[in-house]
């Protein structure tokens, strides 16, 4: 085992040269101007439908999710959600933006752990033959795994804890 001598002031350090050696490729970290790690991601699929990635959520929590869909000319500006009930995803508001995009607000209830996909349909109010499917993808953590850092556009609006013995402080009397 090596031991240091008392009073020894010799130190070692690293030196970084401005230029790498001739046979070495320079390495550096490059970040894009727009980082997408902290915002809800909306991508249009080949079939014209949309995938919305909302990041990590926590089971038994209710979230408000706000995202913007790019303009879909066939859908128009008068849009409503399909009256298909979904127990976990509910569109609460659709607002047309000046540039033709649609700002969508929905509520999502994360019920179980895992990678989940919930779907909603947006219907044109002017052309009943046109609809767009929106798939909301979330990675849902168990309630015991900590608290996720929410993306911009995602906000926790409530907790729905069902009664079970883990949540009760009641100890009872014998």
N, C-alpha and C positions, 0 to 999 in steps of 0.2 A: 504494500500500500504506500503510495506516495504521500509525503507530508510537506507542508510549506514551511520554510524557515521564517522565524520571526524577524521582522525588520526588512524583509526582502521586498524591494520596490520594483523589481523587474516586472514589466507587464507585456503582454502580447496583444496584438490587435489585427484587424483585417484591413487591408488596403484595397481600394477599388480604383482601378485605372480607368481613365477616360475612354480608352480604346481597348476592345477585346483582343486577345492574341490572334494572330493570323489564321490559325486553323480552327478557331472557335466561332460559332455563330452567335451574334449578340442576342440576348434574351431580355425581354421586358414585358411588363403587363400592360395591356391595351384595354381601355374602356371606351365603349361607344359613347357618343355624345348623349344619346337617349338610353338610359338604363330602364329596362322593363321589369326589374325585379320587385318593384314596390307598388305596381298598379295592376288593376284588373286587366287581363289580356283578352281582347276580342279578335278572333280571326274568322274570316269568311272561308268556308269550305268550298270545294269544287262544285258542289251541287247548289250553291247559293245560300245555304243555311249557315248559321253562325255557331261557333264554339266560344264560350265565355269561361275563362279560367279564373277562379276567385281565390286560389291559394288554400292555406290551412285554416280550418275552422275547428270548433270544439263541439262534441256531442252534447245534446240537450240544450243548445243555445240557439237563439233566434237572431238572424242577421238581416240588416237592410243592405242590399247590394245595388249600386248605381253604376251603369255602364252606358256607353254610347255606341250605337250601331251605325255604320256608314249608310249613306243614302242607298235605298233600294227603289229605283224608279217604278218598277211594276207594283210595288206595295203602296206607293203614294204616301201622302202626309197624314191622311185620316186612317189611323191604325188602332186596333183594339186587341186585347188578348182573347184567345179562344175560350169558350165557356167550358173547357174540360177541367174538371177539378183535379188538383194535385195536392196531396196531403202535405207536401214538403216545400213546394215552390209556388208562390203566388205573385203575379205581376200587379203592382198597386198603382202605377202611373206610367204613361207613355207621353212624352212631350216632344213635338217636332222642333228641331233646331233650325236656325236661319239658313244654314248651309245644306239642308236636306237630310241631315242625320237625325236619328231618333235617340233621345235620352230615355232610358228604361230604368225604372225603379221597381225592385221586387223584394219580397220577403222570402227568406230561406230558413227552414227549420232543419238543423243537422240532427238526425235521429240516430244514426249508427256510424260506427267507425269504419274507415276505409276510403278508397277512392270512389266517389259517388258521382253519378250523372243524373240530373233531373232535366226534363224537357218542358218547354212551353211553346205554344204556337201563337204567332202574331198574324192577325187577319186584316186584310185591306177592307175598309168600310165602303170603298167605291167599286171594287171588283171582287166578287165573292169567290172567284176561282184562284185568287192569289193568296198564298200564305207563306210565312217564313218560320222555320223551326229554329229555336234557340236552345242549345244544350248548355247547361251550367255545370261545369266540372269543379268539384271541391275535394280536397284531401281532408278528411275529418278525423281528428284525434280523439281518443278516449278522454273523458273528463279528468282522469288521473295523470295524464301525460303533460301537464303544464298548460301555459297560456300561449296561444299562437300570436305572432305579430301580424296584425291584419293589414291587408293591402289597402292602398288608397281606393276609395269607392266601396269599402266594406266596413260596416259598423255594427257592433253587437247592440241589439235593442232589447234583449231579455234572456232569461234563463228559465227553462221549463223542467224543473226537477220533479220527477214523480216520486211519491212517497216510497221509500224503502228504508231498511234498518240502517244503511250506511249514512243516511242524511239526518237521522233522528238523534237528538241529544237526550232523548228520554231513556233513562236507565231502568225505570220500573222499581218496584219494591217487592222484596220476598218476604 
